Amino acid sequence: MNDKKSRYILHWIGQLSKIRPELGNFALCPYASKAKFKIVEEKLSQLVPRDDFDVIIYVVEDDISADFLYDAVDDYNCNYPDYKFIADHGKTKTYIQGIQTSNGKYNLVLCQSRKELTDTRKKLAKTNYYNYWDKNYLKEVLEDDYKVVEIYIEPELGWKTLKILTWALIHSLKYTI
């Protein structure tokens, strides 16, 4: 592994771990500083999940397009359902409240246990952590987990559904009595 790349990625992890007042005193990634991780330089076609770390950060080829990277990550997610692969293309910039979340330089693929990631997202959803995210970006990042945490993020949606079901039940009982 190139020492320059490793230092850059470690610095990025440090930025993800910083407490941010503009995010309600949360870090961009509240668990980044506590995670047991490994940075590995690997060809995109050679990625294999590992369970000896919380997160494996694969540094892949620089000369691949964002679409190619995202398509490959979709394939990995289908082929390894117990793991979540997340792409971070070096030329794609992403932000939360004006703070860059992407590393902005290298093509990375993060790999971690899907169950642990979902459990962590549920914990965060019970706080106001996601209140600072743009809703579309949140859905894009959480993907299938959005459905799992939605009740905590949008509690009014849960209450509306409950009211509608209660109303339907009451009205259906009127006609059966």
PAGUVO-585268 format. One record per residue (C-alpha): z, y negated, x negated. Coordinates in pm, whole numbers, plus 50000, padded with zeros to 5 digits. Example, Ala and Ser with C-alpha at 12.3 -4.5 7.8 and 13.67 -1.06 7.14 Angstrom:
507805045048770 507145010648633 
% end
This chain:
500005000050000 499004966149874 502204946649795 500674914449932 499984930850269 503444946050281 505144912650209 503024895150473 503894921050739 507584919850649 507464881950686 505764886051027 508514910151136 511024883751028 509214858251247 509274882451542 513024886851492 513994849851484 516084837151773 514034810851959 515634783952178 512314779552361 512584816252466 516104813452606 517594822752267 515694855452252 513514866451965 509824873252031 510724909651976 514514913252013 514544948451867 512264942651567 515064935451320 517014966551420 514104990851428 513675017351160 510035012351065 507505021650804 504355002950701 501485026450620 497935018050515 495625042850689 492095046250822 491935039851195 490485074551250 493435091151072 496465078551267 499045104451364 502305097251549 505505103551360 508975106351503 510925100251182 510805062351243 511255040151549 507925023151472 505075031051236 502995000351152 499575012151049 497494987450850 493904997450923 490504986150797 489804948650795 486124952250885 486444964951243 485954944251556 488694937351806 486844957352074 486534987451844 490244985651756 491344982452119 489055010952228 490425033451952 493995024952055 493155033552417 491915067352295 495095073252095 497195064552400 495285090352606 495465117252338 499175112352257 500915105752592 504425106852440 503595077452213 502495041852267 499915027152030 499614989252030 496734970951862 497064937751682 493664926051560 493874901851269 491564876551429 493134877351775 495824851451830 498424856752102 501294833952201 504424831752411 505544796152483 503324783652202 504804807451944 502324831051782 503164867451846 500254883451661 500324887551283 497104867551255 495754883450937 495534921350928 494384947751174 497484966851274 498314995551506 501954999851596 503035034351711 506325043051877 507885066152131 506635057452479 509945066852641 512015045552403 509655016152448 509795018752828 513595021552823 513814990752601 511494971452830 513664980653130 516734967252948 514934934852865 513684931553224 517294930653345 517734898353146 515674866453169 513634876152860 510344879953049 510804846953237 509244828952940 506034849652939 502794840653110 502454865953393 498904876653295 499874881352930 502944900753040 500824924553248 498394928452956 501164936852710 503274958952935 500304977253087 501715007053283 505284995853212 504714964853424 505104986753734 508355000853593 509974967053523 508394946953806 511404950654038 513584933253778 511004906853684 510014898254040 513094906554249 511764885854537 508884910654560 511404938854600 513274919954872 510054911655057 509084948255052 512544958255175 512384932455458 508944944655564 510054981055563 513224972455757 511214952656013 508734981456050 511565006556092 513344985556356 510114980156551 509135016756534 512585026556667 512105002856965 509055022457072 510585056757024 513745050157228 
% end
